[in-house]
């Protein structure tokens, strides 16, 4: 399961890059310190994915830490991109894979 999560994270990064939503300059430390869900008050969703979500999960995988038992990012992404004109189907599919893998339950995490 960890390999599948890593592959989905790589797909998320690739799609953000393909869509031109990958920033070369990171946000300020103040913006990253937001306590709001998804750093909604300081970052765009693509920035949150790039600078918070992906690094956190990559680090957890590398350090063999327990992964979250629930994940529901896809609905937020669907809302964020609704009507944007971006071709985000592949990005949403990769996010949904992460949601599904992390929310499968304890038996999925043991794989």
C-alpha positions in Angstrom: 0.0 0.0 0.0 2.9 2.4 0.8 4.2 1.9 -2.8 0.8 2.7 -4.2 0.6 5.9 -2.1 4.0 7.0 -3.3 3.0 6.4 -6.9 -0.1 8.5 -6.4 1.9 11.3 -4.9 4.3 11.2 -7.8 1.2 11.5 -10.1 -0.1 14.4 -8.1 3.2 16.3 -8.5 3.4 15.4 -12.2 -0.1 16.7 -12.8 0.5 20.0 -10.9 3.6 20.5 -13.1 1.7 19.7 -16.3 -1.0 22.1 -15.4 1.5 24.9 -14.7 0.5 24.9 -11.0 3.9 24.0 -9.6 5.6 27.0 -7.9 9.3 27.5 -8.1 9.3 29.8 -5.0 8.0 28.5 -1.8 5.5 30.6 0.3 6.7 32.4 3.4 7.1 30.5 6.6 4.2 32.6 8.0 1.9 31.3 5.2 2.9 27.8 5.8 2.2 28.2 9.6 -1.5 28.7 9.0 -3.7 26.7 11.3 -6.7 26.7 9.0 -7.5 23.5 7.1 -5.6 23.3 3.8 -4.0 26.7 4.8 -7.0 28.1 3.1 -6.3 31.6 4.5 -2.8 31.8 3.1 -2.2 29.3 0.3 -4.0 28.2 -2.9 -5.0 24.5 -2.9 -2.2 23.7 -5.5 0.3 25.5 -3.2 -0.9 23.5 -0.2 -0.6 20.3 -2.1 2.9 21.2 -3.2 4.3 22.6 0.0 2.3 20.9 2.8 0.6 17.7 1.7 3.2 16.1 -0.6 6.2 16.8 1.6 4.4 15.6 4.7 3.3 12.3 3.1 6.7 11.8 1.4 8.4 12.3 4.8 6.0 9.9 6.5 6.7 7.3 3.9 10.5 7.8 4.0 10.6 7.6 7.8 8.2 4.6 7.8 5.7 6.4 10.0 2.1 5.4 10.3 0.1 7.1 7.6 -3.2 8.9 8.2 -6.2 6.6 8.6 -8.5 9.1 6.8 -8.0 11.4 3.9 -10.6 13.4 2.0 -8.8 15.9 -0.2 -10.7 15.2 -3.5 -13.9 17.1 -2.5 -11.9 20.2 -1.7 -10.0 19.9 -5.0 -13.2 19.4 -7.0 -14.6 22.6 -5.4 -11.4 24.5 -6.0 -11.1 23.6 -9.7 -14.9 23.7 -10.5 -15.3 25.8 -13.5 -11.6 26.7 -13.7 -11.2 25.4 -17.3 -8.1 23.4 -16.2 -8.0 19.8 -17.4 -7.8 18.4 -13.9 -9.3 14.9 -14.3 -5.9 13.1 -13.9 -5.1 15.3 -10.9 -8.4 14.5 -9.3 -8.0 10.8 -10.0 -4.6 10.8 -8.3 -6.0 12.6 -5.3 -8.9 10.2 -5.1 -6.4 7.3 -5.2 -4.7 8.8 -2.1 -8.0 9.3 -0.4 -9.1 5.7 -1.1 -5.7 4.2 -0.1 -5.5 6.1 3.2 -9.2 5.6 4.1 -9.4 1.8 3.4 -9.1 1.0 7.1 -6.5 -0.8 9.3 -6.2 -3.8 7.0 -5.1 -1.5 4.1 -2.4 0.2 6.2 -0.8 -3.1 7.2 0.1 -4.0 3.6 
